[in-house]
Amino acid sequence: MNARTEQVDDLQLVALPSAVNCAELFARFSLAEWSLRPMQDEAAHVLGHLVASVVDTANHRAPRFITLRLRLSGNMLILEVEIDPYAPKPGPTNALKGRHAGILQLDDGCTLLWCELPLPTGMTASAVPLPRREPRRSPAAEGLPPEATEVDPQVMERLLYGLGGSQGWQGD
């Protein structure tokens, strides 16, 4: 089995009560993007509990950042919540009983809460397709004639020059 991380998605939030709902939405969105919709409910539930355990111990007058991370590795989806070294350490949560989960102290002083969820039977991380998005024009551009959407090379050169991306543009 290949246990390297094949895909990862992360999000940084402030450890306030609203982070719980954001975490659940983040899990649902990422798993939809990875074509893992059957895992959305369970992953959202578990990630929500991990974040809630951090938020419950956080100082709401001086909240800290937390980083949520979803990783696909081997035949597992790994849910992680990383908290900075100065944040209070959360306690265990009953929602994780019976699951492969834990708390890990990292070398930089941060704390990592994690839980592994098995991918659907027969699926591995390397088989999960990357998200695909089709190129499409904006609704406003759809109504324009084709010649109105053509790019003038001189305008693009001036834009690049103004952004510091081109060295050679000489004004008229």
N, C-alpha and C positions, 0 to 999 in steps of 0.2 A: 504494500500500500504506500502511496506517495502522500506524505504528511506535510508537504510544503503548502504555504498559503497561496491559493489560486486567485482569490478575489477578496477585496477588503473595501469596506465603506466605513467612514467615521463622521462624527458630528460632535461639535463642542457646544456645551450648554452651561448655563449658570445653575447651580444647585438650589433651585427654588421649586415649589410644588408644581409649577407649570411644566417642569422638565419631565415629569412622569408621562404626561400625555404626549409631549414631543417625542419622547423615547419610543412610545408605542407606535406613533405615526411613522417615525424613522424606520423601525423594524418592518412595518407593513410595506412601506414604499420600497425599501431596498430589496426585500424578498420578492416583490412584484417585478422589479427590474431584473432580478436574477431568475425569473420564471420558477420561483419556489412558493407559489401561492398556498399550497397545502400546509406550509409551515408558519404562515403569517400569524394565526391566532396564538399558537403556543409561544412563538418567539416574542411577540408583542407582550404577552402576559409575563413571561420570564424577565425580559428586559425592563419592563415597567416595575417589577418587584425589585430588581437590582438597583435601579435608579431611586425608587422610593426608600430603600434602606439607607442610601446615601443622603437623600434629602431630609429624612427624618432626624438625622444627627447633625445636619448642617446648621450653621449660625445664619439665620435669615437676615440679620442686620448687616452682615459682612459675608455674603455668599461667595463661594469659590467656584471655579470652573470644573466641570467634569467632561471627560471625553468618552463618548460611546463609540464602540467599534464592533462591527460584524465581520467575521472572517470565515471563509470557506477553506477548510483544510482536510485532506483525506476524505473520510466519509462523515465529517462533522461540520456543523454550523457552530461557531464559537461566538458567544455574546460576551462582550467585555465592557466594564465601566472602570475608567481610570480616574482616580482622584489625587489631587496634589498632596505634597507632604505635610502641609499645614492644616488640612481639613481633618475633622474628627473621623475616627475609624468607625465604619458601620458594623453592626452586629449581624449575626446570621439571620436569615429570613426563612420562615416556615414554608414559603412557596417553593423553595429549592430542595426540600427534603426528598430523598430518593433520586435526585439528579446528580450527575457528575459536575460538581461546582466547587468553588473555593475562593479563598482570599489569598493573594500573593503580595508580598512586599518586594517592590522592585529596587534595583540598585540605586536609582536616583532619589529614593525616598518616597516615591509615589506608591499608592496602593492600588492593586488591580483586583476587582471582583469579576469572576468569570463563571460561565456555565456552558457546557457543551450539549448540543442537541443533535441526535443522529439525523443525517439526511434520509430522505425516503429510500426504502429498500432498493438496493441495486444501483444507487446513484453515488457518484463520487464528485468531489469538488471540481476536478478537471473536466467533468461532463456537463457542468452547469454553464449554459451559454452566457456570454457577455451581453450586456444590454445593447440593443441596436436602435438607433433612431434614424428615421428616413429624413433626408434633406427636404425641406419644404419652404415655400415662400410665405411671408406674412400675409394675412388677409388684405392689408392695405396694398401690398405689392401685386397681389393677384389682379386688381382692377386696373393696373397701369399697362399701357402698350409696351411691347418688348423693347422698343428703342429708348423708352424712359428709364429702363433698368440697366442699360449698358453703362459700364464703368469707363470714365475718361482717364486714360493712363497718366496724363499730366496732373490731374486732381489727386490721384492716388500717390504720385511721387511727392507732391507738396504735403499731403497728409503724413506720409512716412517721414519726410524731412522734419516736419513740425513735431513729430513724436520722437525724434532722435533715431529713427530707424534707417535713415539713408544719409549718406555723406555727399552725394553728388549733385543734388538739385541746385540749379542756378536760376534765379528769378529772371523774368523778362526785362 
